[in-house]
Amino acid sequence: MYRCALFDMDGTLVDSYEAICHAYEWTMKKMEMEFGGAAFVRRAIGAPLPLVFRELCKMDETQIARAVTFYQIYYKEREKEEVTACAGIEETLQRLRASGMHLGVITFSDEIFARTMLERLGLLTYFEIVCGAKGDHVQTKAQMLQSCLRTLEILPEEAVFVGDSEYDARGAKQAGVDFLAATYGYGLYDPAPDHKVEARAFVSTAAEIGQWICSQGR
């Protein structure tokens, strides 16, 4: 039976698509570069900002630093108007905590900012640990997962990671943690039989997360 559930933040815990989309649009305008619209955002969501600007926008290191700053300025100023908790997620967190589950957050967002936003949305109290970016140092999702598990004294086989992107799935696999794919998020869609993402299961609502986790035995 699982002892710990770790959650990706954007698209899994919080509905931040509008803020992310507008932040990229504003950033590209400030950088005097073309914004690729919804297709670009779909490719970018779930990835670390430096990787997005390097791989998708072909920026050099100086441009990347400026773009990250522009993005963070917009997002931090507008998240109160454009970010909400995902429907049903608080009830799921309540259920998991009531069952004795250890809970944590894994995010590429700045850790202090992530805590502030989760607190505003009334979700921070459910989590024992929040692991995010610290300054210019960006870890992989696998490294964050491993760090959280060490802090919580949880074995990889005792944990499940809930996320909505291929980056989340890859991180879980590298860390030896089971992956639960949330298709209501941004990076994954309703799976076809040949879906590339490896997951123990796919859930289409936040409520199904608690149902599935609590039904698992080992």
PADREN-221683 format. One line per 8 residues: number of its first residue (from 1); for each residue z, y, x of N, C-alpha, C. Coordinates in steps of 0.1 Angstrom, whole numbers, plus 5000, padded with zeros to 4 digits. Atoms other than C-alpha are relative to their C-alpha. Layout:
% residues N
NUM) Z:Y:X:Z:Y:X:Z:Y:X | ... $
% end
This chain:
% residues 218
1) 5000:4988:5008:5000:5000:5000:5000:5012:5009 | 5000:4987:4992:4992:5035:5013:5014:5007:5000 | 4988:4992:4999:5021:5056:5025:4997:5015:5001 | 5004:4986:4997:5001:5088:5032:4986:5002:4994 | 5013:4995:5005:4972:5107:5016:4998:5014:5007 | 5004:4988:4994:4955:5134:5036:4988:5006:4993 | 5010:4994:5008:4932:5159:5020:4992:5010:5008 | 5009:4989:4996:4902:5180:5030:5004:5012:4991 $
9) 4996:4989:5009:4907:5215:5016:4988:5005:4991 | 5011:4994:5008:4874:5232:5006:4992:4989:4993 | 5008:5009:5008:4857:5213:4978:5008:4988:4995 | 4992:5012:5004:4885:5187:4975:5013:5005:4994 | 4988:4994:5006:4917:5208:4969:4996:5013:4993 | 5003:4987:5006:4901:5242:4962:4985:5001:4997 | 5014:4997:5003:4869:5253:4946:4996:5014:5006 | 5002:4988:4993:4857:5278:4971:4985:5002:5003 $
17) 5014:4999:4998:4819:5275:4968:4995:5014:4999 | 5004:4986:5001:4814:5310:4956:5003:5009:5012 | 4995:4992:4988:4834:5325:4984:4992:4996:5013 | 5008:5005:4988:4816:5303:5010:4986:5005:5000 | 5014:4995:5001:4782:5312:4997:4999:5014:5003 | 5000:4985:4998:4789:5349:4996:5003:5004:5014 | 4996:4997:4986:4805:5348:5030:4988:4998:5010 | 5012:5003:4991:4774:5332:5046:4990:5011:4997 $
25) 5011:4989:5004:4751:5357:5027:5004:5013:5007 | 4995:4987:4994:4772:5387:5039:4998:4999:5015 | 5000:5002:4985:4774:5373:5075:4985:5001:5005 | 5014:5000:4996:4736:5368:5077:4994:5014:4999 | 5005:4986:5002:4730:5403:5064:5005:5009:5012 | 4994:4992:4988:4754:5418:5091:4993:4996:5013 | 5007:5004:4988:4736:5397:5117:4985:5003:5000 | 5015:4996:5002:4702:5410:5104:4992:4987:5002 $
33) 5008:5012:5000:4690:5374:5099:4998:4995:4986 | 5004:5005:5014:4675:5356:5069:5011:4990:4995 | 4991:5009:5007:4699:5339:5045:4992:4989:4993 | 5007:5011:5006:4687:5305:5034:5004:4996:4986 | 4996:5003:5014:4704:5305:5000:5007:4987:4998 | 4992:5012:5003:4718:5275:4983:4997:4988:5009 | 5004:5011:4992:4699:5250:5004:5007:5001:5014 | 4993:4998:4987:4714:5265:5036:5015:4997:4998 $
41) 4986:5002:5002:4749:5265:5021:5004:4985:4998 | 4997:5014:5001:4747:5229:5011:5000:4992:5013 | 5000:5007:4986:4738:5219:5047:5012:5005:5008 | 4990:4994:4992:4765:5242:5061:5014:4995:4996 | 4986:5003:5005:4795:5232:5039:5005:4988:5006 | 4993:5011:4994:4820:5210:5055:4999:5000:5016 | 5002:5000:4985:4809:5218:5091:5008:5012:5006 | 4994:4989:4993:4828:5240:5116:4991:5012:5001 $
49) 5009:4988:4999:4815:5276:5116:4992:5001:5013 | 5008:4999:4988:4805:5276:5153:4988:4990:5000 | 5011:5009:5001:4784:5245:5147:4989:5004:4991 | 5010:4995:5010:4767:5260:5116:4991:5010:5007 | 5008:4989:4994:4757:5291:5135:4992:4996:5012 | 5007:5005:4988:4747:5272:5166:4988:4991:4996 | 5011:5010:5003:4727:5243:5150:4991:5005:4989 | 5008:4996:5012:4715:5258:5117:4993:5013:5002 $
57) 5005:4986:4999:4710:5294:5127:4995:5003:5014 | 5005:4999:4986:4701:5289:5164:5005:5013:5007 | 4994:4988:4994:4725:5317:5175:5005:4996:5014 | 4993:5002:4987:4737:5321:5211:5015:5002:4999 | 4985:5000:5001:4774:5321:5220:5005:5014:4996 | 4996:4986:5004:4777:5359:5217:4998:5002:4985 | 5003:4998:5014:4761:5359:5183:5009:4991:4991 | 4991:5008:5007:4782:5330:5172:5014:5006:4998 $
65) 4987:4994:5000:4814:5348:5180:5000:5012:4989 | 5001:4989:5009:4803:5379:5160:4998:4994:4985 | 5002:5006:5014:4791:5357:5130:5013:4994:4995 | 4987:5006:5005:4824:5338:5128:5009:5011:4996 | 4991:4989:5003:4843:5371:5128:4995:5006:4986 | 5005:4995:5013:4820:5385:5100:5004:4991:4988 | 4998:5010:5011:4824:5353:5079:5015:5001:4996 | 4986:5000:5002:4862:5353:5083:5005:5013:4993 $
73) 4996:4987:5006:4865:5390:5074:4997:4999:4985 | 5004:5001:5014:4846:5384:5041:5009:4991:4992 | 4993:5011:5007:4863:5352:5032:5015:5004:4997 | 4985:4996:5001:4899:5365:5038:5002:5011:4990 | 4998:4988:5009:4892:5397:5018:4997:4996:4986 | 5004:5003:5013:4876:5379:4988:5005:4987:4994 | 4996:5014:5005:4893:5345:4985:5008:5001:4987 | 4992:4999:5012:4917:5358:4959:4992:5001:4987 $
81) 5008:4999:5012:4889:5366:4935:4990:4988:4999 | 5010:5010:5001:4866:5337:4944:5004:4986:5003 | 4996:5013:4997:4887:5307:4952:5011:4996:4990 | 4991:5005:5010:4906:5286:4926:5004:4985:5004 | 4996:5014:4998:4924:5252:4927:4990:4991:4992 | 5009:5009:5008:4901:5223:4917:5007:4995:4988 | 4994:5004:5013:4906:5212:4881:5007:4986:5002 | 4992:5013:5000:4933:5185:4879:5007:4997:5013 $
89) 4995:5004:4987:4943:5186:4915:5015:5001:5001 | 4985:4999:5000:4979:5198:4910:5006:4988:4994 | 4994:5012:5007:4986:5170:4886:4999:4988:5009 | 5001:5012:4991:4973:5145:4911:5010:5001:5011 | 4991:4999:4989:4994:5159:4939:5014:4997:4995 | 4987:5003:5006:5025:5158:4916:5002:4985:4999 | 4999:5015:5002:5017:5121:4908:5002:4993:5013 | 4999:5007:4987:5013:5112:4945:5014:5003:5006 $
97) 4987:4997:4995:5045:5130:4955:5011:4992:4993 | 4990:5007:5008:5064:5114:4927:5001:4985:5004 | 5000:5014:4996:5053:5080:4940:5005:4998:5014 | 4994:5001:4987:5068:5087:4974:4990:5002:5011 | 5011:4998:4990:5035:5095:4992:5002:5012:5009 | 5000:4989:4991:5034:5116:5023:4986:5007:4998 | 5012:4992:5003:5008:5144:5018:4997:5010:5011 | 5003:4990:4990:4989:5165:5043:4986:5006:4998 $
105) 5012:4994:5001:4959:5188:5046:4993:5001:5014 | 5009:5000:4988:4930:5186:5072:4989:5010:4997 | 5011:4991:5003:4907:5216:5074:4995:5007:5012 | 5006:4993:4989:4884:5234:5097:5004:5015:4999 | 4996:4986:5002:4897:5267:5083:5012:5003:5009 | 4988:4995:4993:4923:5288:5102:5013:4995:4993 | 4988:5007:5005:4956:5270:5098:5009:5010:4992 | 4991:4990:5007:4977:5301:5089:4993:5005:4987 $
113) 5007:4996:5012:4950:5313:5065:5001:4989:4989 | 5000:5012:5009:4949:5278:5049:5013:5000:4993 | 4987:5001:5006:4986:5278:5043:5002:5012:4990 | 4999:4989:5009:4985:5313:5028:4993:4998:4987 | 5008:5002:5012:4957:5304:5004:5006:4989:4991 | 4994:5011:5007:4973:5271:4994:5013:5004:4993 | 4988:4995:5006:5006:5289:4987:4997:5009:4988 | 5004:4991:5011:4989:5315:4966:4996:4992:4987 $
121) 5004:5008:5011:4974:5287:4945:5010:4990:4995 | 4989:5009:5005:5007:5269:4941:4999:4986:5005 | 5002:5013:4996:4997:5239:4961:5007:4997:5013 | 4994:5003:4987:5014:5243:4995:5013:4992:4999 | 4987:5007:5001:5047:5230:4983:4999:4984:5000 | 5002:5014:5001:5032:5195:4978:4998:4993:5014 | 5004:5005:4987:5023:5191:5015:5010:5001:5011 | 4991:5000:4989:5044:5181:5045:4994:5006:5012 $
129) 5007:4995:4988:5018:5192:5070:4986:5006:4996 | 5013:4994:5001:4987:5214:5072:4994:5001:5014 | 5006:5000:4987:4964:5209:5102:4987:5007:4999 | 5012:4992:5001:4937:5235:5107:4997:5006:5014 | 5004:4994:4987:4920:5256:5134:5011:5009:5005 | 4991:4991:4994:4942:5275:5158:4993:5009:5010 | 5008:4991:4992:4925:5305:5172:4986:4995:5003 | 5014:5005:4996:4893:5296:5191:4999:4985:5002 $
137) 5000:5014:4997:4904:5260:5195:4997:4992:4987 | 5003:5007:5012:4886:5238:5169:4999:4985:5004 | 5000:5014:4998:4894:5201:5168:4990:4993:4990 | 5008:5008:5010:4873:5174:5151:5009:4995:4989 | 4992:5005:5011:4884:5160:5118:5008:4987:5005 | 4993:5012:4995:4893:5127:5136:5012:5004:5008 | 4989:4995:4992:4915:5146:5161:5011:5005:4991 | 4990:4995:5010:4932:5164:5132:5008:4989:4993 $
145) 4994:5011:5007:4938:5132:5114:5010:4993:5009 | 4991:5007:4991:4953:5115:5144:5013:5008:5003 | 4988:4991:4997:4976:5145:5151:5009:5000:4988 | 4992:5001:5012:4988:5145:5115:5008:4987:4999 | 4994:5013:5001:4995:5108:5115:5011:4998:5010 | 4989:5000:4990:5015:5111:5147:5012:5008:4996 | 4989:4992:5005:5036:5139:5133:5008:4993:4989 | 4993:5006:5012:5043:5120:5101:5005:4986:5003 $
153) 4996:5014:4996:5048:5087:5120:4994:4990:4990 | 5007:5008:5009:5022:5070:5099:4989:4993:5007 | 5010:5008:4993:4999:5042:5111:4986:5003:4993 | 5013:4998:5007:4961:5047:5104:4998:4991:4988 | 5002:5009:5011:4960:5017:5082:5009:5002:4988 | 4992:4996:5011:4987:5032:5060:4996:5013:4993 | 5005:4987:5005:4967:5063:5053:4986:5000:4994 | 5014:4998:5006:4937:5074:5032:4997:5015:5001 $
161) 5005:4986:4999:4917:5106:5037:4991:5003:4989 | 5008:4996:5011:4902:5123:5007:4992:5012:5004 | 5008:4989:4997:4872:5145:5013:4987:5000:4993 | 5012:4999:5008:4838:5156:5001:4988:5002:5009 | 5012:4998:4992:4815:5157:5031:4998:4988:5010 | 5003:5010:4990:4799:5135:5057:5009:5002:5013 | 4990:4997:4988:4821:5152:5084:5013:4994:4997 | 4988:5006:5003:4851:5140:5065:4999:4985:5001 $
169) 5002:5015:4999:4837:5104:5062:5000:4996:5015 | 5001:5003:4986:4829:5104:5099:5013:5001:5007 | 4987:4999:4994:4863:5117:5109:5009:4989:4997 | 4991:5011:5004:4881:5091:5089:4996:4987:5007 | 5005:5012:4993:4860:5063:5104:5005:5000:5015 | 4996:4999:4986:4867:5076:5140:5015:4999:5002 | 4985:5001:4999:4904:5078:5133:5006:4987:4995 | 4995:5012:5005:4906:5044:5117:5007:5001:4987 $
177) 4994:4997:5013:4916:5058:5083:4990:4997:4989 | 5008:5002:5012:4903:5047:5049:4995:5013:4995 | 5006:4988:5005:4880:5073:5033:4998:4999:4985 | 5003:4999:5014:4880:5082:4996:4991:5012:4998 | 5010:4990:5002:4849:5102:4987:5001:5007:4987 | 5000:4992:5012:4852:5130:4962:4987:5006:4997 | 5014:4996:5002:4818:5135:4947:5000:5013:4991 | 4999:4988:5008:4830:5165:4926:4999:5012:5010 $
185) 5000:4990:4991:4830:5185:4958:4986:5005:5003 | 5013:4994:4997:4801:5201:4977:4991:4992:5008 | 5008:5007:4990:4790:5178:5004:4994:4987:4996 | 5005:5014:5005:4785:5145:4985:4996:5001:4986 | 5005:5000:5013:4767:5137:4954:5003:4986:4994 | 4998:5013:5006:4770:5108:4929:4992:4990:5009 | 5006:5009:4991:4763:5078:4952:4989:4991:4995 | 5010:5010:5003:4731:5057:4951:5005:4987:5007 $
193) 4996:5013:4993:4734:5020:4961:4998:5001:5015 | 5002:4999:4985:4721:5030:4996:5006:5013:5006 | 4993:4988:4995:4744:5060:5000:5004:4998:5015 | 4997:5001:4986:4749:5067:5037:5015:5001:5003 | 4985:4998:4998:4786:5077:5034:5007:4987:4998 | 4991:5012:5001:4810:5048:5041:5013:5004:4994 | 4987:4996:5007:4840:5050:5017:5005:4988:4993 | 4994:5010:5008:4865:5027:5001:4996:5001:4986 $
201) 5004:4997:5014:4856:5043:4968:4995:5014:4998 | 5005:4986:5003:4839:5073:4952:5007:5004:4987 | 4993:4994:5012:4858:5095:4926:4992:5012:4996 | 5008:4988:5005:4841:5121:4904:5009:5011:4994 | 4990:4990:5005:4873:5139:4893:5012:5000:5008 | 4988:5000:4993:4905:5150:4909:5011:4990:4994 | 4990:5009:5006:4925:5129:4884:4998:4986:5005 | 5003:5013:4996:4907:5098:4896:5006:4997:5014 $
209) 4994:5002:4987:4922:5104:4931:5013:4993:4999 | 4987:5006:5002:4957:5097:4920:5000:4986:4994 | 5001:5013:5006:4947:5068:4898:4996:4989:5010 | 5005:5010:4990:4928:5051:4926:5010:4997:5011 | 4990:5002:4990:4954:5056:4953:5012:4992:4996 | 4988:5007:5005:4983:5045:4932:4997:4986:4996 | 5003:5013:5004:4964:5014:4922:4998:4990:5012 | 5004:5008:4988:4958:5002:4958:5013:4992:5005 $
217) 4990:5008:4993:4978:4974:4974:4995:4996:5013 | 5004:5004:4986:4978:4961:5009:5004:4985:5001 $
% end
